[in-house]
Amino acid sequence: MEAPDPEMDSMTEIVAVKPEDSFEHWHHVTCRQFSITESNAPAERGFKARVVIREFGDLAFDEIWSSTRGDDTIHVTRRQANIRKDQRDCFMFWLMLEGTTGLDQNGRQLTLRAGDMVLQDQARPFDLHFGPLAHAVMVMIPRPLLEARSHDIELKAAQKISGTTRMAPMTGSMVRQLFDLSASSDNSLDRRIGASLLDILSATIDTAIGDHAPTARAERRLSEVKDFMLARMNDPELDVDAIAQARSMAPRTLYRLFAHDATTPIQWLWDQRLKTAYRLLSDARDDRITDIALQCGFKDVSHFSKAFRAMYGVPPSNIRAGQRYRFDG
């Protein structure tokens, strides 16, 4: 398949990546425009990509297209360490046009095909898998603009909206039309049009996904599971299967419970281990760093030190020496 139309002369459109550009350039642009990530490099000879960026009022529209040779795919990952370096806080609303893209986030794994849509949370870790052909339009939305329109919007991220749902055809058509719409000399008009799109997007999300706030029973079960995990925090072998079996539930159910907190069981467990370790290191006590690491469920001090530095930006010894981590905001 050929790349989309050639570069246009427009003050509101930037062709940031062209088919002849390298993978390194593509990754640099996506980190700068979307979010800081890590990525594997596909075979350079078979790689082609295009990224078109358009601003529209408070929103940004991005058309992405990539092609690789054979079964070669592109894997992009964003971890907590990347998020701490990149404080942009927004959502990406995806509309797939061609090919396939996989998204892993909040314990959910889904594959997007032509016509499918999904809300991706840039403030949460994720994995993206671009198939040999991937073509989509994305709308970059500042978090407050969606939070004002949909209750618990972060809980609705990473849930696929099929192209066959009631509002999907209208929503997809509106996204494509606004991407192609010429810029207005009146920015306030673009803001009004963008606000109308946000109303449509939030209605589409709420209609397709519904209210996924946890019920009282789900909240109680989640609290019980967390208490169980905290009580066994020192067990380095504690994993999803062991937790699910001990609490008499399927692993899928366990993932669904933690999705209400926009996290996964193991991510939550590691966060609690590191927070506990930070508290213990801060206390006026004589425990060795190695003992604290083992007490918090780490198998060795090297793994502990690496994870601790990734979360807090300093080694454990700094906390023991009295140098506290300063949270931003």
Backbone bond lengths (Angstrom), bond angles and torsions (degrees), N, CA, C in turn:
res aa  C-N    CA-C-N  psi(-1)  N-CA   C-N-CA  omega(-1)  CA-C   N-CA-C  phi
1 M - - - 1.463 - - 1.531 110.42 -
2 E 1.339 116.31 143.37 1.453 120.77 179.10 1.526 109.94 -81.91
3 A 1.318 114.99 156.36 1.468 119.90 176.74 1.517 109.39 -67.55
4 P 1.351 117.52 161.58 1.459 120.89 177.63 1.526 111.81 -59.77
5 D 1.328 115.45 177.82 1.461 121.93 -172.88 1.521 112.44 -51.98
6 P 1.350 118.07 154.74 1.456 120.82 -179.22 1.522 113.18 -64.71
7 E 1.325 114.93 170.80 1.457 121.56 -176.00 1.530 110.66 -60.44
8 M 1.348 115.37 139.20 1.461 121.85 -179.55 1.514 109.56 -104.89
9 D 1.336 115.55 150.92 1.458 121.05 174.54 1.512 108.31 -87.87
10 S 1.311 117.40 103.88 1.457 121.79 -178.55 1.507 108.80 -155.54
11 M 1.321 115.48 139.75 1.450 119.61 179.08 1.519 111.63 -72.78
12 T 1.331 116.65 -17.76 1.463 119.87 -175.74 1.517 112.10 -103.78
13 E 1.320 117.89 -1.42 1.459 120.66 -178.55 1.527 109.62 -121.95
14 I 1.308 115.75 131.50 1.457 121.84 178.02 1.522 108.50 -123.51
15 V 1.319 116.67 121.24 1.461 120.47 172.80 1.524 106.46 -88.48
16 A 1.329 115.30 95.94 1.464 120.51 -171.56 1.524 112.74 -81.87
17 V 1.334 116.87 -26.13 1.466 121.66 177.85 1.521 107.70 -134.62
18 K 1.331 115.68 132.79 1.460 122.20 177.79 1.527 108.99 -113.39
19 P 1.342 118.14 158.76 1.469 120.74 -176.39 1.521 114.63 -56.11
20 E 1.322 117.15 -27.00 1.471 118.71 -179.00 1.526 113.00 -84.09
21 D 1.333 117.89 -6.29 1.463 120.79 -178.93 1.528 111.84 -74.13
22 S 1.320 115.16 157.92 1.465 121.36 -178.21 1.532 111.70 -78.88
23 F 1.326 115.20 165.35 1.452 120.08 175.85 1.524 110.70 -63.66
24 E 1.325 117.14 -38.49 1.461 120.55 -179.97 1.521 110.70 -60.23
25 H 1.335 116.58 -39.84 1.463 119.92 177.69 1.529 110.09 -66.05
26 W 1.324 116.78 -42.92 1.472 120.83 177.87 1.523 110.87 -57.55
27 H 1.336 116.43 -46.43 1.467 119.43 -178.17 1.523 110.75 -66.78
28 H 1.322 117.46 -38.51 1.464 120.76 178.27 1.531 110.56 -61.73
29 V 1.320 116.77 -43.85 1.463 120.63 -179.42 1.525 111.28 -66.08
30 T 1.324 117.67 -43.05 1.465 119.73 -178.82 1.531 111.19 -66.87
31 C 1.334 116.96 -34.57 1.471 119.28 175.98 1.526 110.56 -67.28
32 R 1.313 116.30 -39.69 1.463 120.14 -178.90 1.524 111.76 -72.11
33 Q 1.341 117.01 -39.25 1.460 120.38 -173.47 1.529 113.01 -88.13
34 F 1.345 117.82 -36.59 1.460 120.27 -173.23 1.528 111.96 -107.50
35 S 1.310 116.74 -68.10 1.467 120.69 -179.35 1.518 108.77 -168.53
36 I 1.333 116.00 151.73 1.456 121.43 178.56 1.524 109.43 -68.26
37 T 1.326 116.30 127.68 1.457 122.09 -177.70 1.521 109.96 -141.69
38 E 1.325 114.62 173.69 1.453 122.61 168.36 1.524 107.22 -115.41
39 S 1.341 116.16 150.30 1.455 118.48 -175.10 1.519 110.93 -151.60
40 N 1.326 115.53 149.12 1.456 120.60 172.76 1.518 109.19 -83.44
41 A 1.298 117.07 155.81 1.460 121.23 179.55 1.528 109.45 -101.36
42 P 1.338 118.40 120.50 1.464 119.89 175.64 1.514 110.26 -74.70
43 A 1.314 116.84 176.29 1.463 120.83 177.22 1.526 109.08 -59.14
44 E 1.326 116.48 120.87 1.471 120.80 -172.00 1.524 112.37 -60.51
45 R 1.323 117.72 -37.17 1.461 119.91 -176.00 1.526 111.47 -66.27
46 G 1.324 116.91 -30.55 1.459 119.46 -177.00 1.515 113.80 -95.50
47 F 1.335 117.38 1.28 1.468 120.18 -174.22 1.523 111.50 -93.27
48 K 1.338 115.52 130.28 1.455 122.42 171.45 1.526 107.78 -139.38
49 A 1.307 115.85 146.66 1.464 118.67 -179.57 1.516 110.16 -155.60
50 R 1.317 114.01 161.63 1.462 121.15 177.37 1.523 107.54 -148.27
51 V 1.318 116.32 134.83 1.462 122.02 176.22 1.523 107.84 -131.60
52 V 1.321 115.93 122.14 1.461 122.70 178.23 1.520 108.15 -116.34
53 I 1.324 116.51 129.65 1.462 122.53 -175.47 1.522 109.25 -118.35
54 R 1.340 115.53 130.30 1.460 119.99 177.01 1.522 108.86 -135.84
55 E 1.305 116.63 132.81 1.458 121.23 175.13 1.521 109.14 -93.66
56 F 1.331 114.94 143.53 1.458 119.88 -178.21 1.522 107.90 -146.64
57 G 1.329 117.04 95.06 1.456 120.09 -177.33 1.520 110.96 61.99
58 D 1.332 116.24 -125.00 1.462 121.54 179.45 1.527 112.21 -83.75
59 L 1.322 117.54 -4.91 1.460 121.95 -174.06 1.526 110.37 -107.93
60 A 1.319 115.19 164.90 1.460 121.45 170.81 1.520 107.58 -130.10
61 F 1.313 116.44 133.65 1.465 122.22 176.60 1.524 107.70 -105.91
62 D 1.323 115.44 137.54 1.464 120.61 -179.63 1.522 109.10 -133.97
63 E 1.308 115.95 125.97 1.461 120.09 172.62 1.519 107.47 -102.38
64 I 1.318 116.59 125.30 1.463 120.92 179.46 1.524 108.89 -120.51
65 W 1.298 115.70 138.77 1.453 122.83 178.06 1.518 107.33 -142.04
66 S 1.320 116.44 133.11 1.470 120.19 176.91 1.514 109.63 -145.24
67 S 1.314 114.36 150.61 1.459 121.43 -179.79 1.522 108.61 -143.30
68 T 1.327 115.92 134.59 1.462 121.01 176.00 1.523 109.04 -126.99
69 R 1.314 115.09 163.45 1.460 120.39 -175.38 1.525 110.70 -83.45
70 G 1.335 116.21 138.87 1.459 121.20 175.80 1.517 111.97 61.07
71 D 1.339 115.51 -131.10 1.464 121.40 -179.36 1.520 112.36 -96.85
72 D 1.332 116.94 9.69 1.458 120.14 -179.05 1.527 110.37 -64.14
73 T 1.329 117.32 135.97 1.464 121.74 -179.86 1.527 109.85 -126.38
74 I 1.313 115.03 165.99 1.460 122.23 177.24 1.525 107.91 -111.53
75 H 1.314 116.22 126.41 1.464 121.69 179.38 1.524 108.79 -113.61
76 V 1.331 115.86 121.80 1.461 122.79 179.26 1.522 108.17 -117.57
77 T 1.331 116.81 132.01 1.466 120.09 -178.98 1.524 110.08 -130.53
78 R 1.331 115.58 144.39 1.473 122.39 178.00 1.518 107.45 -129.62
79 R 1.320 115.91 120.34 1.459 121.83 -176.07 1.529 110.32 -113.71
80 Q 1.326 115.48 175.37 1.460 119.99 -178.89 1.527 111.47 -57.98
81 A 1.327 116.33 -38.15 1.461 119.42 179.57 1.527 110.97 -62.37
82 N 1.348 118.02 -37.46 1.465 121.06 176.90 1.517 110.96 -67.51
83 I 1.332 115.72 -39.75 1.464 120.22 -178.18 1.514 110.92 -64.89
84 R 1.347 116.85 -38.03 1.457 119.34 -179.48 1.535 111.69 -65.92
85 K 1.329 116.86 -26.11 1.462 120.66 177.92 1.528 112.08 -85.16
86 D 1.310 116.66 -12.53 1.464 121.60 -170.32 1.521 108.28 -135.58
87 Q 1.326 116.71 100.27 1.459 121.14 -171.57 1.525 113.93 -89.38
88 R 1.339 118.69 9.20 1.462 119.23 175.91 1.515 110.31 -60.29
89 D 1.312 116.52 131.25 1.464 121.40 -173.67 1.515 108.85 -124.39
90 C 1.308 115.68 95.38 1.459 119.53 -176.76 1.519 109.98 -150.51
91 F 1.319 114.88 172.14 1.455 122.54 172.52 1.524 108.75 -109.98
92 M 1.337 115.70 152.53 1.455 121.49 171.74 1.530 107.56 -117.35
93 F 1.326 115.79 121.00 1.462 120.27 175.80 1.519 107.80 -97.68
94 W 1.338 115.59 117.28 1.461 122.19 -175.35 1.524 110.99 -95.78
95 L 1.324 115.71 138.59 1.461 122.88 166.18 1.524 107.27 -126.47
96 M 1.325 116.75 111.40 1.466 120.22 179.29 1.523 109.84 -77.50
97 L 1.333 115.49 134.51 1.461 121.76 179.10 1.523 111.77 -105.05
98 E 1.340 116.51 -41.05 1.467 121.87 -179.64 1.516 109.16 -149.94
99 G 1.338 115.43 160.33 1.458 120.36 173.66 1.514 112.84 71.20
100 T 1.336 115.82 -155.25 1.463 121.27 -177.11 1.524 110.41 -137.57
101 T 1.319 115.19 148.18 1.459 123.04 172.17 1.527 107.81 -141.58
102 G 1.326 116.73 131.79 1.456 121.19 176.36 1.513 110.36 -100.44
103 L 1.318 116.54 140.66 1.463 122.63 177.21 1.519 109.03 -127.52
104 D 1.348 116.66 126.27 1.463 123.11 172.58 1.518 107.09 -114.80
105 Q 1.318 117.57 117.45 1.463 121.68 179.18 1.524 108.90 -160.65
106 N 1.333 116.08 145.48 1.461 122.25 177.56 1.528 112.21 56.05
107 G 1.343 116.52 33.76 1.450 120.07 179.00 1.513 114.08 77.61
108 R 1.324 117.55 6.49 1.466 121.34 -179.55 1.520 109.64 -110.50
109 Q 1.319 115.62 144.25 1.457 122.12 177.13 1.520 107.92 -124.82
110 L 1.324 116.55 122.27 1.459 118.93 -177.19 1.512 110.30 -142.23
111 T 1.333 115.44 157.30 1.458 122.53 178.65 1.515 108.78 -120.31
112 L 1.323 115.99 127.06 1.456 122.15 -180.00 1.525 109.54 -98.29
113 R 1.328 115.17 133.97 1.461 121.81 174.39 1.523 109.00 -124.94
114 A 1.316 116.45 176.08 1.461 120.88 -174.39 1.528 110.93 -50.35
115 G 1.329 116.07 128.06 1.456 122.06 178.76 1.514 114.21 94.54
116 D 1.346 117.14 -19.54 1.468 120.45 -179.87 1.523 110.41 -75.67
117 M 1.334 115.39 154.52 1.456 122.13 178.79 1.523 109.38 -135.18
118 V 1.334 116.01 157.95 1.459 120.43 177.42 1.523 108.74 -160.24
119 L 1.315 115.38 152.51 1.462 121.72 174.14 1.517 107.89 -101.98
120 Q 1.321 117.19 122.93 1.461 123.03 179.39 1.523 108.90 -109.41
121 D 1.327 116.17 135.18 1.466 122.10 -178.60 1.522 108.98 -98.68
122 Q 1.338 117.07 111.63 1.454 120.82 -178.13 1.528 112.81 -70.97
123 A 1.338 117.42 -14.73 1.466 120.72 -179.54 1.517 112.09 -89.51
124 R 1.337 118.04 2.14 1.458 122.57 178.02 1.527 109.45 -119.42
125 P 1.332 118.37 148.97 1.467 119.54 177.11 1.527 111.51 -58.45
126 F 1.325 116.03 150.20 1.460 119.70 178.04 1.521 110.03 -156.63
127 D 1.322 115.05 164.13 1.462 123.52 170.46 1.521 107.34 -127.22
128 L 1.321 116.20 135.63 1.458 122.20 174.79 1.524 108.79 -119.54
129 H 1.318 115.74 138.58 1.460 121.34 179.09 1.536 107.30 -126.38
130 F 1.331 116.42 107.57 1.454 120.46 179.68 1.521 108.95 -89.95
131 G 1.339 116.10 124.77 1.448 120.69 179.47 1.518 111.56 -69.62
132 P 1.347 117.40 -179.70 1.468 120.28 179.14 1.528 112.48 -55.94
133 L 1.334 116.85 -25.75 1.457 122.16 171.69 1.520 107.53 -132.92
134 A 1.323 117.15 127.73 1.464 121.83 177.81 1.521 108.27 -143.66
135 H 1.318 115.64 123.21 1.467 121.17 -177.48 1.518 107.92 -140.42
136 A 1.329 116.88 121.91 1.456 120.58 -175.96 1.514 110.77 -150.80
137 V 1.328 114.99 158.87 1.460 122.37 167.47 1.513 107.45 -111.56
138 M 1.338 116.54 133.58 1.454 121.33 -179.71 1.526 108.91 -121.69
139 V 1.318 115.12 143.07 1.452 121.26 174.84 1.526 107.61 -110.77
140 M 1.335 117.25 119.62 1.457 121.79 178.75 1.531 108.16 -90.03
141 I 1.352 116.10 120.44 1.460 121.79 -171.07 1.527 109.74 -123.39
142 P 1.324 120.05 121.25 1.465 121.15 173.58 1.533 110.19 -56.85
143 R 1.312 116.59 135.86 1.464 121.41 -173.83 1.537 114.01 -51.81
144 P 1.353 119.09 -46.55 1.471 118.28 -176.60 1.523 114.00 -58.31
145 L 1.345 117.69 -29.76 1.456 120.19 -177.52 1.518 112.07 -68.90
146 L 1.342 117.72 -30.95 1.463 120.03 176.23 1.519 111.55 -86.76
147 E 1.323 116.82 -36.40 1.465 119.63 178.96 1.521 111.34 -59.99
148 A 1.327 116.72 -31.23 1.464 120.34 -179.69 1.525 112.03 -73.69
149 R 1.344 116.80 -13.55 1.462 120.26 -174.48 1.519 114.14 -112.28
150 S 1.328 117.86 -18.13 1.467 120.04 -175.44 1.522 110.17 -141.88
151 H 1.317 116.97 128.43 1.458 122.64 -179.17 1.526 110.64 -68.16
152 D 1.340 116.75 134.47 1.468 122.15 178.00 1.525 111.56 50.93
153 I 1.320 116.97 47.49 1.464 120.67 -174.92 1.522 111.95 -60.96
154 E 1.361 117.99 -32.03 1.465 119.47 -177.95 1.526 111.88 -64.67
155 L 1.345 117.32 -23.82 1.463 120.50 178.90 1.528 111.82 -77.13
156 K 1.315 116.70 -13.20 1.457 120.95 -177.20 1.526 111.77 -98.16
157 A 1.339 116.35 1.37 1.458 119.87 177.32 1.524 110.11 -71.64
158 A 1.325 115.35 156.08 1.472 122.96 176.86 1.525 112.44 59.44
159 Q 1.331 116.70 34.76 1.462 121.69 172.99 1.524 107.36 -123.96
160 K 1.332 115.02 117.36 1.465 119.88 -172.56 1.521 111.78 -67.03
161 I 1.330 114.52 136.49 1.461 122.15 172.61 1.526 106.38 -107.32
162 S 1.309 116.41 108.32 1.463 120.60 -176.43 1.522 110.66 -65.22
163 G 1.326 114.73 147.27 1.456 120.04 177.26 1.509 113.20 -65.59
164 T 1.340 117.61 -10.07 1.463 121.04 -179.36 1.531 112.35 -94.41
165 T 1.341 118.26 -2.74 1.457 119.76 179.96 1.531 110.53 -69.63
166 R 1.320 116.25 164.52 1.467 123.08 -169.51 1.530 113.45 -54.26
167 M 1.323 117.87 -47.53 1.454 120.82 -173.61 1.524 114.04 -95.80
168 A 1.340 117.10 -5.79 1.465 120.51 -173.85 1.528 113.70 -59.01
169 P 1.344 120.22 -46.80 1.469 118.65 -178.93 1.530 113.10 -59.50
170 M 1.339 117.32 -43.70 1.456 120.21 179.84 1.529 110.91 -65.67
171 T 1.339 116.36 -43.27 1.469 120.54 -178.80 1.521 111.08 -64.52
172 G 1.336 116.29 -45.71 1.454 119.91 178.83 1.517 112.12 -60.95
173 S 1.320 116.60 -42.01 1.462 120.75 179.06 1.525 110.98 -63.22
174 M 1.334 117.18 -40.72 1.458 120.65 -179.07 1.528 111.08 -66.87
175 V 1.333 117.17 -40.46 1.465 120.57 178.44 1.531 110.29 -61.74
176 R 1.326 116.40 -45.21 1.472 119.59 -179.35 1.533 111.29 -65.45
177 Q 1.329 116.76 -41.33 1.460 119.90 -178.44 1.527 111.67 -66.37
178 L 1.330 117.08 -40.55 1.457 119.22 179.14 1.520 111.35 -68.63
179 F 1.336 117.42 -33.00 1.461 119.39 176.61 1.523 110.38 -62.36
180 D 1.328 116.79 -36.40 1.466 121.06 -177.95 1.521 113.13 -88.01
181 L 1.341 117.61 -8.16 1.457 120.62 -175.31 1.527 111.08 -70.26
182 S 1.316 116.25 134.13 1.463 120.10 177.56 1.520 109.76 -66.77
183 A 1.322 115.61 147.77 1.459 120.24 -178.92 1.522 110.14 -68.59
184 S 1.321 114.74 147.14 1.458 121.07 176.30 1.525 109.55 -93.74
185 S 1.336 115.66 150.13 1.467 118.80 175.29 1.519 111.10 -72.77
186 D 1.324 116.01 -13.96 1.462 121.93 179.55 1.521 108.74 -103.62
187 N 1.337 117.84 101.70 1.455 121.13 -177.66 1.523 111.94 -62.39
188 S 1.327 117.45 -29.49 1.462 119.88 179.60 1.524 110.64 -65.01
189 L 1.338 117.36 -32.86 1.460 120.45 176.69 1.516 110.74 -66.44
190 D 1.346 116.62 -43.12 1.465 119.86 177.09 1.523 110.94 -61.00
191 R 1.324 117.28 -38.08 1.466 120.77 178.30 1.525 110.85 -63.21
192 R 1.333 116.67 -40.24 1.467 120.18 179.69 1.519 110.60 -65.83
193 I 1.339 116.00 -42.81 1.471 119.49 178.32 1.523 110.16 -64.60
194 G 1.353 116.12 -42.10 1.467 119.67 177.90 1.513 112.15 -61.52
195 A 1.344 116.76 -38.22 1.469 120.40 178.13 1.520 110.43 -63.47
196 S 1.332 116.72 -37.81 1.469 119.74 177.46 1.523 110.82 -64.30
197 L 1.350 116.25 -40.75 1.462 119.41 177.15 1.524 110.47 -61.62
198 L 1.336 117.47 -42.36 1.462 120.23 -179.74 1.523 111.15 -62.12
199 D 1.328 117.37 -37.09 1.462 120.06 176.32 1.528 110.68 -61.83
200 I 1.339 116.12 -41.32 1.464 120.66 178.87 1.521 110.89 -67.30
201 L 1.329 116.98 -43.96 1.470 120.10 -179.38 1.523 111.21 -62.55
202 S 1.334 117.02 -45.53 1.463 119.29 -178.77 1.524 110.75 -65.86
203 A 1.345 117.46 -37.01 1.468 120.07 177.33 1.525 110.80 -65.99
204 T 1.344 115.90 -38.63 1.472 120.10 178.09 1.524 110.89 -63.55
205 I 1.319 115.93 -45.21 1.469 120.71 179.55 1.525 110.54 -62.38
206 D 1.322 117.05 -48.51 1.464 120.54 -177.22 1.524 111.56 -65.78
207 T 1.340 116.96 -37.91 1.464 120.38 -179.79 1.524 111.53 -68.31
208 A 1.352 115.88 -43.16 1.466 120.09 -176.33 1.520 112.82 -76.55
209 I 1.344 116.66 -35.69 1.462 120.72 -173.25 1.513 111.38 -102.69
210 G 1.332 116.87 -35.54 1.456 120.22 -179.50 1.504 111.44 80.25
211 D 1.289 115.42 -172.29 1.462 122.25 -178.92 1.517 108.96 -87.11
212 H 1.318 116.52 107.74 1.461 121.30 -177.34 1.524 111.90 -102.40
213 A 1.318 116.78 23.28 1.455 118.79 174.11 1.530 108.92 -65.56
214 P 1.307 118.89 142.33 1.457 121.13 -175.72 1.522 111.81 -65.91
215 T 1.324 115.37 142.61 1.454 120.58 173.62 1.525 108.71 -76.17
216 A 1.334 115.59 169.60 1.468 119.31 179.07 1.521 110.17 -59.50
217 R 1.331 117.17 -39.79 1.480 120.55 179.74 1.519 110.47 -65.22
218 A 1.353 117.24 -41.46 1.470 120.05 178.96 1.515 110.71 -65.11
219 E 1.332 116.75 -40.07 1.467 120.04 178.16 1.527 111.28 -62.38
220 R 1.318 116.36 -39.26 1.467 120.24 179.65 1.528 110.46 -67.05
221 R 1.338 116.79 -44.15 1.457 119.92 179.73 1.522 111.04 -64.07
222 L 1.338 116.29 -40.33 1.465 120.29 179.01 1.527 110.15 -63.07
223 S 1.330 116.78 -43.02 1.466 120.51 179.10 1.524 111.10 -62.11
224 E 1.330 116.90 -40.89 1.465 120.74 179.20 1.524 111.15 -65.19
225 V 1.326 116.63 -41.06 1.468 120.37 178.86 1.523 110.32 -64.29
226 K 1.323 117.14 -42.89 1.466 120.41 179.08 1.525 111.16 -62.50
227 D 1.324 117.12 -41.14 1.469 120.43 177.59 1.530 110.63 -61.46
228 F 1.315 115.87 -41.54 1.473 120.83 178.25 1.528 110.56 -61.83
229 M 1.323 117.13 -44.81 1.459 121.55 -178.04 1.528 111.38 -66.99
230 L 1.327 117.18 -40.33 1.458 120.44 178.93 1.519 111.36 -64.79
231 A 1.331 116.37 -37.09 1.464 120.42 -179.42 1.524 111.53 -68.26
232 R 1.333 117.07 -22.38 1.471 121.71 -178.76 1.525 111.80 -116.98
233 M 1.310 115.15 26.79 1.456 120.86 -177.32 1.524 112.48 -58.95
234 N 1.329 117.57 -30.37 1.467 120.78 -176.46 1.528 113.27 -77.37
235 D 1.335 117.63 -3.49 1.464 121.36 -179.59 1.525 109.33 -86.87
236 P 1.330 119.25 107.85 1.472 120.41 -178.34 1.523 113.11 -70.01
237 E 1.332 117.21 -13.29 1.468 121.16 -179.28 1.521 112.24 -91.85
238 L 1.303 118.00 -0.09 1.461 121.32 -178.75 1.530 109.68 -67.34
239 D 1.324 116.54 117.67 1.463 120.81 179.75 1.521 109.62 -134.70
240 V 1.319 116.76 -177.06 1.467 121.42 -175.19 1.524 111.24 -60.53
241 D 1.332 116.82 -44.25 1.466 119.32 -179.02 1.525 111.63 -62.90
242 A 1.334 116.48 -42.60 1.465 120.15 -179.58 1.530 111.08 -65.79
243 I 1.316 116.88 -40.79 1.469 120.75 179.43 1.521 110.26 -66.01
244 A 1.335 116.33 -47.06 1.462 120.14 -178.70 1.522 111.51 -61.90
245 Q 1.330 116.30 -42.08 1.466 119.64 179.83 1.522 110.92 -65.00
246 A 1.328 117.40 -42.80 1.469 121.09 -179.25 1.520 111.90 -65.03
247 R 1.327 117.54 -30.99 1.463 121.53 -178.61 1.523 112.42 -99.11
248 S 1.344 117.14 8.81 1.474 122.94 175.64 1.530 112.06 56.84
249 M 1.327 115.50 50.25 1.461 119.42 177.14 1.523 108.98 -143.93
250 A 1.308 116.41 160.81 1.462 121.24 177.62 1.525 109.80 -75.95
251 P 1.344 118.16 148.30 1.472 119.87 175.99 1.522 112.87 -53.09
252 R 1.342 117.50 -36.85 1.467 120.49 179.24 1.528 111.09 -61.02
253 T 1.333 115.99 -39.11 1.461 120.14 178.04 1.525 110.31 -64.89
254 L 1.322 116.43 -39.83 1.467 120.96 179.01 1.533 110.69 -61.98
255 Y 1.321 116.47 -43.67 1.462 119.81 177.62 1.533 111.46 -62.56
256 R 1.338 116.20 -39.71 1.467 119.30 179.77 1.523 111.32 -63.86
257 L 1.332 117.37 -39.08 1.463 120.39 179.37 1.526 111.07 -61.35
258 F 1.328 116.54 -45.46 1.459 119.66 -177.37 1.530 112.00 -76.15
259 A 1.335 116.95 -19.96 1.460 119.49 175.61 1.518 111.28 -62.91
260 H 1.338 117.36 -26.11 1.467 120.33 176.43 1.529 111.11 -63.47
261 D 1.331 116.82 -24.73 1.465 121.64 176.22 1.527 111.28 -98.86
262 A 1.342 115.84 11.25 1.469 122.04 -179.75 1.521 112.12 56.03
263 T 1.340 116.44 42.80 1.455 121.10 177.67 1.527 108.48 -149.92
264 T 1.316 117.47 -174.96 1.457 123.19 176.35 1.524 108.52 -118.56
265 P 1.339 118.17 161.76 1.470 119.68 -179.79 1.524 113.06 -56.18
266 I 1.318 117.70 -45.95 1.460 120.33 -175.24 1.525 110.86 -73.34
267 Q 1.332 117.17 -37.85 1.470 118.76 177.00 1.530 109.98 -61.76
268 W 1.321 116.64 -42.15 1.466 120.12 178.98 1.529 110.20 -63.55
269 L 1.344 116.19 -41.82 1.459 120.41 -179.22 1.528 111.23 -62.93
270 W 1.334 117.49 -44.79 1.459 120.17 179.20 1.521 111.19 -64.53
271 D 1.327 116.45 -38.65 1.468 119.06 177.12 1.524 110.82 -60.77
272 Q 1.333 116.98 -43.00 1.471 120.51 -179.70 1.527 110.92 -67.17
273 R 1.312 117.23 -38.40 1.466 120.46 178.36 1.532 110.69 -61.76
274 L 1.327 115.87 -44.62 1.464 119.53 -178.20 1.533 111.27 -70.67
275 K 1.324 117.31 -37.84 1.471 119.97 177.44 1.531 110.66 -65.10
276 T 1.334 116.31 -40.09 1.465 119.99 177.90 1.523 110.46 -65.53
277 A 1.325 116.25 -42.14 1.463 120.04 178.62 1.523 110.82 -61.97
278 Y 1.318 117.00 -41.28 1.469 120.21 178.05 1.525 110.51 -60.07
279 R 1.343 116.66 -44.03 1.468 120.59 179.79 1.521 110.93 -63.45
280 L 1.332 116.84 -43.91 1.462 120.28 -179.40 1.524 111.28 -65.53
281 L 1.319 116.81 -38.63 1.460 120.08 178.30 1.527 111.24 -67.20
282 S 1.322 116.46 -30.71 1.461 120.83 -178.35 1.527 112.39 -77.85
283 D 1.346 116.19 -25.03 1.461 120.13 -178.04 1.526 110.64 -68.07
284 A 1.294 114.92 153.10 1.470 120.22 176.53 1.524 108.85 -80.53
285 R 1.314 116.24 81.38 1.458 121.37 -179.56 1.518 108.75 -142.75
286 D 1.321 115.01 165.70 1.463 120.03 -171.84 1.525 113.57 -102.24
287 D 1.324 118.32 9.42 1.457 120.23 -178.82 1.532 110.40 -60.21
288 R 1.316 116.00 138.18 1.461 120.34 176.45 1.528 109.91 -70.95
289 I 1.323 116.15 153.99 1.467 120.20 178.58 1.524 110.37 -59.35
290 T 1.335 116.76 -38.76 1.468 120.10 178.20 1.519 111.27 -61.18
291 D 1.324 117.73 -42.20 1.466 121.35 179.79 1.525 110.93 -64.55
292 I 1.320 116.82 -40.10 1.465 120.12 178.95 1.526 110.51 -65.67
293 A 1.325 116.17 -40.05 1.468 119.92 178.12 1.523 110.99 -60.04
294 L 1.328 116.99 -46.71 1.468 121.03 179.62 1.525 110.69 -66.28
295 Q 1.309 116.96 -38.72 1.455 121.86 179.89 1.532 111.75 -62.40
296 C 1.327 115.97 -29.41 1.465 120.91 -178.46 1.526 112.89 -95.22
297 G 1.327 117.71 7.48 1.459 120.36 172.90 1.507 116.16 96.00
298 F 1.341 118.05 10.29 1.458 120.68 176.65 1.528 109.48 -88.33
299 K 1.322 116.16 141.95 1.457 120.19 -177.13 1.520 112.15 -77.32
300 D 1.319 117.90 -28.85 1.458 120.36 -179.91 1.516 109.38 -152.26
301 V 1.318 116.18 159.83 1.461 121.24 -174.56 1.528 111.78 -71.44
302 S 1.336 118.04 -26.22 1.462 120.52 178.86 1.529 110.63 -65.23
303 H 1.330 115.81 -47.42 1.474 120.53 177.76 1.526 110.06 -61.63
304 F 1.326 116.45 -42.67 1.456 121.55 179.23 1.529 111.23 -60.50
305 S 1.310 117.16 -48.25 1.462 121.23 -177.90 1.528 111.32 -61.66
306 K 1.323 116.56 -41.03 1.458 120.68 179.99 1.523 110.87 -64.72
307 A 1.344 117.00 -46.20 1.462 120.77 -179.95 1.527 111.26 -66.48
308 F 1.322 116.53 -38.40 1.467 121.23 -178.74 1.536 109.85 -65.25
309 R 1.315 116.47 -44.93 1.461 120.42 -179.87 1.530 110.67 -64.89
310 A 1.337 116.39 -37.15 1.468 119.88 179.87 1.520 111.29 -64.46
311 M 1.338 117.32 -34.22 1.465 120.85 -177.81 1.520 112.55 -84.72
312 Y 1.340 117.57 -40.57 1.458 120.38 -172.41 1.530 114.44 -109.60
313 G 1.319 117.08 -8.92 1.452 119.13 176.33 1.513 115.04 81.94
314 V 1.324 118.32 -0.79 1.463 122.68 178.55 1.526 108.38 -139.10
315 P 1.335 118.72 156.42 1.465 120.39 177.58 1.521 110.58 -74.42
316 P 1.335 117.88 159.37 1.471 121.16 179.68 1.524 112.88 -55.97
317 S 1.326 117.23 -33.23 1.464 120.25 -177.79 1.527 111.83 -62.12
318 N 1.320 117.46 -30.11 1.462 119.96 177.94 1.526 111.89 -64.53
319 I 1.327 116.41 -38.47 1.465 120.19 179.52 1.525 109.28 -68.90
320 R 1.311 116.63 -41.21 1.462 120.49 178.18 1.526 110.18 -62.79
321 A 1.344 115.79 -30.32 1.466 120.02 -179.55 1.528 112.19 -83.10
322 G 1.331 116.15 -1.91 1.457 119.49 175.90 1.502 114.88 97.64
323 Q 1.350 118.69 8.30 1.461 121.70 178.17 1.521 108.41 -93.50
324 R 1.321 117.14 104.21 1.450 122.08 -174.86 1.534 111.33 -80.66
325 Y 1.319 113.24 148.08 1.466 119.56 175.12 1.520 108.78 -76.64
326 R 1.330 116.62 134.97 1.459 120.91 179.67 1.526 109.16 -103.64
327 F 1.320 115.78 116.65 1.462 119.97 178.25 1.509 108.80 -78.13
328 D 1.340 116.18 141.05 1.461 120.91 175.29 1.511 108.35 -84.67
329 G 1.332 116.38 118.07 1.483 119.62 179.55 1.475 110.97 69.74
